[in-house]
Amino acid sequence: MSKNLQKRMNMDPDSRILQTHLLGQLCRSESSAPGFGESMMNSALKVFRNVKKEVGCKLIRVDCDPIMTGYYEKHGFRSIAFNKEKNQLQMIAFI
């Protein structure tokens, strides 16, 4: 990660720890009504924006199957790394 991105994320330079909200994976079901996933995502993002006003945390993180990358990118997330097991992609979005 670039130093500029680390600064923007409020990453502690010594511990490399940053504060994020963790978004649980949103899943799709064949029986879900069209648009249900979009509605869930929009509701979750709205909650995070409201919480930001109270606690100041400005990042959301999701760990997802790499096949879901396009879905989360469509909602403003960007890939930053794989987890230790290399089976989940860690993605972040700024609120």
SEGU-346599 format. One record per residue: x, y, z of N, C-alpha, C in turn; residue number from 1. Coordinates in pm, 1 decimal, m for minus. Example, Ala and Ser with C-alpha at 12.3 -4.5 7.8 and 13.67 -1.06 7.14 Angstrom:
1319.0, m569.0, 780.0, 1230.0, m450.0, 780.0, 1320.0, m330.0, 780.0, 1
1285.0, m225.0, 708.0, 1367.0, m106.0, 714.0, 1290.0, 3.0, 787.0, 2
//
This chain:
83.8, m118.8, 0.0, 0.0, 0.0, 0.0, 87.5, 124.0, 0.0, 1
44.9, 222.9, m70.4, 120.8, 347.8, m73.5, 110.0, 419.2, 60.8, 2
206.5, 503.4, 90.1, 203.9, 580.4, 214.8, 83.4, 674.6, 216.6, 3
47.3, 726.5, 100.0, m68.8, 814.6, 91.2, m196.7, 739.8, 130.1, 4
m212.8, 617.5, 80.6, m330.5, 537.5, 114.8, m329.6, 503.4, 263.1, 5
m213.8, 468.0, 316.9, m204.4, 437.9, 459.8, m245.2, 558.3, 543.9, 6
m201.4, 675.8, 504.8, m237.5, 798.0, 577.7, m387.3, 824.1, 567.3, 7
m441.1, 808.2, 447.5, m584.3, 831.1, 425.7, m669.8, 735.1, 508.8, 8
m617.0, 614.3, 532.2, m690.0, 513.8, 609.4, m667.7, 529.3, 759.9, 9
m586.9, 626.4, 802.2, m552.2, 644.8, 944.0, m480.5, 523.5, 1000.7, 10
m393.6, 462.6, 920.6, m317.4, 346.9, 967.6, m207.6, 394.7, 1062.0, 11
m197.3, 329.8, 1178.0, m89.1, 359.9, 1271.2, 41.9, 314.3, 1207.3, 12
139.5, 404.1, 1191.1, 261.8, 366.6, 1120.4, 345.9, 261.8, 1192.3, 13
334.8, 253.1, 1324.2, 414.9, 156.2, 1399.3, 349.7, 18.2, 1403.2, 14
223.9, 13.9, 1443.4, 155.4, m114.9, 1456.2, 91.0, m159.6, 1325.4, 15
71.0, m66.2, 1232.4, 2.4, m89.4, 1105.5, m143.4, m133.6, 1126.7, 16
m198.3, m93.2, 1240.2, m338.7, m122.2, 1271.6, m424.2, m5.5, 1223.9, 17
m540.7, m38.1, 1169.6, m634.4, 66.3, 1131.2, m774.1, 27.6, 1176.4, 18
m855.1, 128.7, 1198.6, m992.6, 104.9, 1240.3, m1080.2, 87.8, 1117.2, 19
m1159.0, m17.3, 1117.9, m1255.9, m38.2, 1010.5, m1383.3, m96.1, 1068.4, 20
m1491.7, m72.0, 1000.0, m1615.8, m143.7, 1026.2, m1605.9, m270.7, 942.3, 21
m1650.5, m381.9, 995.3, m1647.8, m507.0, 920.6, m1787.6, m537.9, 869.1, 22
m1798.8, m548.9, 738.5, m1925.7, m582.5, 674.6, m1930.5, m733.0, 655.6, 23
m2030.5, m796.9, 711.1, m2048.1, m939.8, 687.8, m2080.7, m962.5, 541.0, 24
m2041.4, m1076.5, 491.2, m2066.5, m1104.9, 350.2, m2215.7, m1107.2, 321.7, 25
m2251.5, m1044.6, 214.5, m2389.5, m1047.6, 168.5, m2398.0, m1158.7, 65.8, 26
m2491.3, m1247.4, 84.0, m2499.1, m1359.5, m9.5, m2624.8, m1349.7, m93.8, 27
m2622.4, m1420.9, m200.5, m2732.6, m1421.3, m296.2, m2795.4, m1559.5, m296.7, 28
m2923.0, m1561.1, m304.4, m2995.8, m1686.7, m311.6, m3078.1, m1687.0, m439.3, 29
m3089.6, m1801.8, m499.4, m3171.1, m1812.9, m620.6, m3316.5, m1774.3, m593.7, 30
m3360.7, m1786.5, m469.0, m3499.6, m1755.2, m437.1, m3519.2, m1609.3, m396.5, 31
m3410.7, m1531.3, m389.9, m3422.6, m1389.6, m353.0, m3487.6, m1311.0, m465.7, 32
m3566.0, m1214.3, m427.6, m3629.0, m1127.3, m526.6, m3522.2, m1041.3, m593.7, 33
m3538.8, m1010.3, m721.3, m3443.0, m923.1, m789.3, m3427.5, m791.2, m713.3, 34
m3303.7, m748.2, m696.2, m3277.5, m622.3, m626.8, m3261.3, m634.4, m476.5, 35
m3283.3, m755.0, m421.7, m3273.6, m773.0, m276.5, m3131.2, m745.4, m227.0, 36
m3029.9, m794.4, m298.3, m2890.4, m771.7, m258.9, m2855.0, m624.2, m262.1, 37
m2900.3, m555.2, m365.1, m2875.1, m410.8, m374.9, m2938.2, m337.8, m257.6, 38
m3058.2, m376.9, m222.9, m3127.1, m313.7, m110.7, m3051.6, m336.4, 20.5, 39
m3003.6, m460.1, 40.9, m2926.7, m489.4, 162.2, m2798.4, m407.1, 166.1, 40
m2727.1, m400.0, 54.6, m2601.6, m324.8, 50.2, m2627.1, m176.7, 75.7, 41
m2726.8, m120.9, 10.8, m2756.8, 20.7, 30.2, m2794.3, 50.8, 174.5, 42
m2870.0, m39.4, 236.5, m2906.9, m20.8, 378.0, m2783.6, m26.6, 468.2, 43
m2694.4, m121.8, 441.9, m2572.5, m134.4, 522.5, m2484.8, m10.3, 506.9, 44
m2467.4, 37.9, 385.5, m2384.7, 156.8, 362.9, m2444.5, 279.6, 431.3, 45
m2575.3, 289.4, 431.4, m2642.9, 400.7, 499.3, m2614.9, 396.2, 649.4, 46
m2621.7, 278.0, 708.1, m2592.2, 263.7, 851.7, m2448.7, 306.5, 879.9, 47
m2353.8, 260.6, 798.1, m2213.7, 296.9, 819.1, m2191.5, 447.2, 806.0, 48
m2258.4, 511.2, 711.5, m2244.5, 657.0, 696.9, m2296.4, 728.8, 820.7, 49
m2408.1, 682.0, 874.7, m2462.6, 742.9, 996.2, m2371.2, 720.4, 1116.5, 50
m2315.0, 601.5, 1127.0, m2224.8, 569.9, 1237.7, m2097.6, 654.6, 1228.4, 51
m2051.6, 680.5, 1106.0, m1931.0, 762.7, 1088.5, m1946.5, 898.1, 1156.5, 52
m2065.0, 954.7, 1149.9, m2090.4, 1084.1, 1213.3, m2069.9, 1076.6, 1364.7, 53
m2095.8, 959.3, 1422.5, m2086.0, 942.7, 1567.8, m1947.3, 900.3, 1614.3, 54
m1882.0, 808.9, 1541.2, m1755.5, 751.7, 1589.3, m1635.3, 788.2, 1503.4, 55
m1656.5, 841.3, 1386.1, m1546.7, 889.3, 1303.1, m1473.7, 785.0, 1220.6, 56
m1505.5, 658.6, 1234.9, m1439.6, 555.2, 1155.5, m1482.3, 571.8, 1010.0, 57
m1385.4, 573.2, 919.0, m1419.9, 604.0, 780.5, m1393.6, 492.2, 681.4, 58
m1368.8, 370.5, 730.5, m1343.5, 257.4, 641.4, m1439.1, 142.6, 670.5, 59
m1476.6, 73.1, 564.2, m1552.4, m51.1, 575.5, m1465.9, m159.4, 513.2, 60
m1460.2, m275.6, 576.6, m1384.9, m388.0, 521.2, m1478.0, m506.7, 503.9, 61
m1456.7, m580.6, 398.0, m1526.8, m706.1, 376.1, m1423.7, m808.9, 331.8, 62
m1438.1, m931.1, 380.1, m1356.3, m1043.9, 335.3, m1448.6, m1130.3, 251.5, 63
m1415.0, m1148.6, 125.4, m1508.9, m1217.8, 37.3, m1438.0, m1316.8, m53.5, 64
m1516.8, m1404.8, m111.0, m1468.5, m1495.8, m213.4, m1426.6, m1410.2, m333.0, 65
m1311.3, m1436.4, m392.2, m1266.0, m1355.0, m505.0, m1366.7, m1344.2, m619.7, 66
m1456.0, m1439.9, m632.6, m1557.0, m1433.7, m738.9, m1652.5, m1315.2, m719.2, 67
m1659.1, m1261.1, m596.1, m1749.1, m1150.2, m564.5, m1684.5, m1012.9, m582.3, 68
m1560.8, m1009.5, m628.5, m1487.0, m884.1, m640.8, m1566.2, m778.7, m719.1, 69
m1619.0, m814.3, m832.7, m1692.6, m719.2, m916.6, m1812.2, m658.7, m845.9, 70
m1883.8, m741.3, m769.9, m2000.9, m691.9, m696.2, m1960.1, m584.6, m596.6, 71
m1856.6, m611.3, m518.4, m1814.6, m514.2, m417.4, m1748.0, m392.2, m481.0, 72
m1674.5, m410.7, m590.1, m1615.2, m295.9, m659.2, m1724.0, m201.7, m709.3, 73
m1835.5, m258.1, m753.8, m1948.4, m177.3, m800.2, m2001.5, m86.2, m689.6, 74
m1976.9, m125.0, m564.9, m2023.1, m47.7, m449.5, m1910.1, 31.5, m384.2, 75
m1800.4, 49.8, m456.6, m1693.9, 136.8, m409.5, m1581.3, 69.5, m332.9, 76
m1581.7, m62.7, m324.5, m1475.2, m133.7, m253.9, m1356.9, m154.2, m347.1, 77
m1237.6, m164.5, m287.4, m1118.6, m197.6, m364.5, m1040.0, m303.7, m290.5, 78
m976.3, m390.4, m365.6, m898.8, m500.8, m308.7, m772.1, m447.3, m244.2, 79
m737.8, m504.2, m125.8, m610.9, m465.4, m64.1, m519.4, m584.5, m40.0, 80
m574.8, m703.5, m13.0, m488.8, m819.8, 14.8, m574.6, m944.6, 26.2, 81
m507.2, m1059.3, 23.3, m572.8, m1185.5, 56.0, m548.0, m1214.9, 203.5, 82
m637.1, m1293.1, 263.3, m615.4, m1335.9, 401.5, m499.8, m1435.8, 406.1, 83
m462.3, m1479.7, 526.2, m347.9, m1570.1, 541.8, m366.4, m1700.6, 465.2, 84
m488.6, m1750.3, 459.6, m515.8, m1876.6, 391.4, m526.8, m1860.1, 240.0, 85
m526.6, m1736.4, 194.3, m535.3, m1704.5, 50.5, m666.5, m1747.8, m14.7, 86
m773.0, m1760.3, 66.5, m901.2, m1799.5, 8.3, m1007.8, m1689.6, 18.0, 87
m976.5, m1582.0, 85.4, m1068.7, m1469.2, 98.2, m994.4, m1341.4, 60.3, 88
m1057.6, m1258.6, m19.3, m1000.8, m1131.7, m59.8, m1047.8, m1024.6, 37.2, 89
m956.7, m946.4, 89.6, m991.4, m837.0, 178.5, m1010.5, m711.0, 92.0, 90
m1123.6, m647.2, 110.5, m1157.5, m528.0, 32.7, m1198.9, m417.8, 128.8, 91
m1171.5, m293.6, 90.7, m1210.9, m178.8, 172.9, m1286.1, m76.2, 88.7, 92
m1364.8, 4.0, 158.6, m1432.0, 118.2, 96.8, m1428.4, 232.7, 196.0, 93
m1406.6, 351.6, 144.6, m1414.5, 471.4, 228.0, m1559.3, 515.4, 237.0, 94
m1597.9, 558.7, 353.8, m1735.4, 607.9, 373.8, m1735.6, 756.8, 342.0, 95
//
